[in-house]
Amino acid sequence: MYTVNTRLPYNMEYDHRYIKFIRHARNLTLEAFSHYIKVDPATICRLEKGQLDFTPYYEAKLKDAIDRLRISNVELVSIRTIIEQKEKRGYYK
């Protein structure tokens, strides 16, 4: 029988790198995702690319979108693992 992993982070901090993976987890376009995050699609694109500062305002918007999309903590941990692996391989600097 499987048990719940008690080491899942419930208060994770997010940055701009999470946006694209969260969007792709639900197979959403920028336009469709903008309805969940309540930010203009052009702003989302600039946030994804790191061209716009990811302020606490945008982090709060992303957390609300995560709740609306019902992204589970397991999915968020998987996304974090992907980001860490890409970081190790030099994709993010």
C-alpha positions, 0 to 999 in steps of 0.5 A, a space after each residue: 500500500 502506498 502512503 503519502 510522502 510527508 516531505 512534499 513542500 507545501 510552501 514552495 517559492 516559485 520563479 519565472 522558470 515554473 510558468 512554462 512547465 505549469 502551462 505545459 502540464 495542462 497543455 495551455 497556450 499563452 492566451 488560455 493560461 492568461 485567463 487562469 493567471 489573470 495577466 496579459 499573454 504578452 506579459 506571461 511571455 516576457 515573464 517566461 523568458 526572464 525579460 520581466 522581473 518576477 515580483 511577489 505580485 506575479 508570484 501570488 498570481 502564479 500561486 492562484 493559477 496553480 490553485 485554479 488549475 489544480 496542479 498537485 504538489 507531486 506535479 510541482 515537485 516534478 517540475 522543480 526536479 526538471 528545473 534543477 536538472 536543466 540548471 545542472 546541465 547549464 540551461 539556466 544561468 
